[in-house]
Amino acid sequence: MFSQTWLEVNRCRTRLRRAGNGTPILYLHGANGVPKVPGFLDEFVQDWDVLVPEHPGFGESGDPDWLECMDDLTYYYLDWLDQLGLDRLHVIGSSLGGWLAMELAIRQPLRFQSLTLIGSAGLAPPPAGLEHLFRWNPEQIARHTFHGEQWVQGALAALPDPDIAAKNRHTITRLAWQPRLHHPMLYKRLHRLKMPVLLTWGEQDRILPATQLAEFKRHLPHADVRTYPDCGHLPQVEQQAAFTHDAMRFLRSVPA
């Protein structure tokens, strides 16, 4: 269903999976990359043009030497969107991708119709006890990412190629090592996000706990909020049906 193409921007070749027609939805993945298109997105291709890029430095995309921080990644994607001629799009961002979505929309708010943020990084540091998350081995990552044991076992049975995993880890360290997984000045700029925002969170998230929602709600008071019980860091996976229902209803409520 999703076709695969490659796009070169600023001397970096990135992988893009794309399907559907209509208003574009841009899905921005988190720190573990996007080795395959998340299953929930299959539900959106009937009504939207769904784009799933693989960030520079992740997976099979290029690993540019200029990528040093989230600002670099943000401006890369603004150039990427220019090259594709995309405007007035929706963004769904998971974890690191949620942070990236906010950075993009702060800089060019009129370009984006809505933001859906899934267990987003960017606004508040991880709580005490998670300062060593960059050192977790693959099993620890799986056990912290998912709540249900069946999802943990599924992740352990489908671990990425070690070279890809090392590449992803190196990139997330470049982007979010210091300060950990957030930008301390981001809160000052969130008033620019006038578009509709949906905040979603797994109630048992062990990477960026749902307690972080309070900070997001404080700075994005107009946002809709959905939380998911018995769910870890990826509600679009562990609670796919409920998340898809909420995201689709939200997108359909956004004025054209």
FENLINCOR-V916447 format. One record per pair of residues at least 6 apart in sequence whose C-alpha atoms are under 7 Angstrom apart, sorted by the first residue. I is the first residue (numbers start at 1). GAP is how many residues later the second one is. D is the distance in whole Angstrom. If there is no record, write none. Layout:
<<I,GAP,D> <I,GAP,D>>
//
This chain:
<<1,18,6> <2,15,6> <2,16,5> <2,17,5> <3,14,5> <3,15,5> <3,16,6> <4,12,6> <4,13,5> <4,14,7> <5,10,6> <5,11,5> <5,12,6> <6,7,6> <6,8,6> <6,9,5> <6,10,6> <7,6,5> <7,7,5> <7,8,7> <8,6,6> <9,71,6> <12,44,7> <12,50,5> <12,52,6> <13,48,6> <13,49,5> <14,40,6> <14,41,7> <14,42,6> <14,47,4> <14,48,6> <15,38,6> <15,39,5> <15,45,7> <15,46,5> <16,35,7> <16,36,6> <16,37,4> <16,38,6> <17,34,6> <17,35,5> <17,36,6> <18,32,6> <18,33,5> <18,34,6> <19,26,6> <19,30,6> <19,31,5> <19,32,7> <20,25,4> <20,26,6> <20,27,7> <20,28,6> <20,29,4> <20,30,6> <21,24,7> <21,26,6> <21,27,5> <21,28,4> <22,25,6> <22,26,5> <22,27,5> <23,25,5> <23,26,6> <23,66,6> <24,24,6> <24,25,4> <24,26,6> <24,65,5> <24,66,6> <25,23,7> <25,24,6> <25,25,5> <25,26,6> <25,64,6> <25,65,5> <25,66,6> <26,24,6> <26,25,5> <26,26,6> <26,64,6> <26,65,5> <26,66,6> <27,24,6> <27,25,5> <27,64,6> <27,65,5> <27,66,6> <28,24,7> <28,64,6> <28,65,5> <28,66,6> <28,69,5> <29,64,6> <29,65,5> <29,67,7> <29,68,5> <30,64,5> <30,65,5> <30,66,5> <30,67,5> <31,65,6> <31,137,7> <31,141,6> <32,136,7> <33,21,7> <33,25,6> <33,26,6> <33,135,7> <34,20,6> <35,24,7> <37,15,7> <40,196,7> <40,200,6> <40,204,6> <54,7,6> <55,6,7> <56,6,5> <56,7,6> <56,8,7> <57,6,4> <57,7,7> <57,110,7> <57,111,7> <57,114,6> <58,109,6> <58,110,5> <58,113,7> <59,105,6> <59,109,7> <67,6,7> <68,106,6> <68,107,6> <69,105,6> <69,106,4> <70,105,5> <74,26,6> <74,29,6> <74,30,6> <87,24,5> <88,23,5> <88,24,5> <88,25,5> <89,22,7> <89,23,5> <89,24,5> <90,22,6> <90,23,5> <90,24,5> <90,25,6> <91,10,7> <91,23,6> <91,24,5> <91,25,6> <92,23,6> <92,24,5> <92,25,6> <93,8,6> <93,23,6> <93,24,5> <93,25,6> <94,23,6> <94,24,5> <94,25,6> <94,26,6> <95,23,6> <95,24,5> <95,25,4> <95,26,5> <96,24,6> <96,25,5> <98,19,5> <98,20,6> <98,22,5> <98,23,6> <99,21,6> <99,22,5> <99,23,5> <105,7,6> <105,88,7> <106,83,7> <106,84,7> <106,86,6> <106,87,6> <109,83,7> <109,84,6> <113,82,6> <114,81,5> <114,82,5> <114,83,6> <115,81,7> <115,82,5> <115,83,6> <116,81,6> <116,82,5> <116,83,6> <117,81,6> <117,82,5> <117,83,6> <118,81,6> <118,82,5> <118,83,6> <119,81,6> <119,82,5> <119,89,6> <119,114,6> <121,60,6> <121,61,6> <122,59,6> <122,60,4> <122,61,6> <123,59,5> <123,60,6> <123,63,6> <123,64,6> <124,58,6> <124,88,7> <125,55,6> <125,56,6> <125,57,6> <126,54,7> <126,82,6> <139,17,7> <142,10,6> <142,13,6> <142,14,7> <143,9,6> <144,62,5> <144,63,6> <145,61,7> <145,62,7> <145,87,6> <145,88,5> <146,6,6> <146,85,7> <146,86,5> <146,87,6> <147,57,6> <147,83,7> <147,84,5> <147,85,5> <176,6,7> <187,32,7> <190,29,7> <196,27,7> <196,58,7> <197,26,5> <197,27,6> <198,25,6> <198,26,5> <198,27,6> <199,24,7> <199,25,6> <199,26,5> <199,27,6> <200,25,6> <200,26,5> <200,27,6> <201,9,6> <201,25,7> <201,26,5> <201,27,6> <201,34,7> <202,8,7> <202,25,6> <202,26,5> <202,27,6> <202,29,5> <202,30,5> <202,31,6> <202,32,7> <202,33,6> <203,7,6> <203,24,6> <203,25,6> <203,26,5> <203,27,7> <203,28,6> <203,29,7> <204,26,6> <204,27,5> <204,28,5> <205,26,7> <205,27,4> <205,28,5> <206,26,7> <206,27,7> <207,26,6> <217,6,7> <228,7,7> <231,7,6> <231,8,7> <235,8,6> <236,7,6>>
//
